[in-house]
Amino acid sequence: MEFLAVLAGVAIVAASPLVPGLRPTAKKVVAGGLAVVDKTKTVAAIAGEQWMDLVAEAKAERVAEAEARANAVETIEITIPEE
């Protein structure tokens, strides 16, 4: 994404000798692209953190369930008929 903003900026700067006043536009395009990249990185970091939290919770639940099954004692009642 950052690359596209830079590429657009370079294209505008390259065209600036032909069209006066394009340099400020190029700076705005690059600045906007960088802002989008920063926001995307933040969102990706938050999503990654939430994903890791979800995975950790799922693993903890699996361990707890396995421990509960291991600690469970099944009781069988046997009735012996009297003669």
Secondary structure, DSSP 8 states (H G I E B T S, - for coil): -HHHHHHHHHHHHHHTTTSTTHHHHHHHHHHHHHHHHHHHHHHHHHHHHHHHHHHHHHHHHHHHHHHHHHH------------
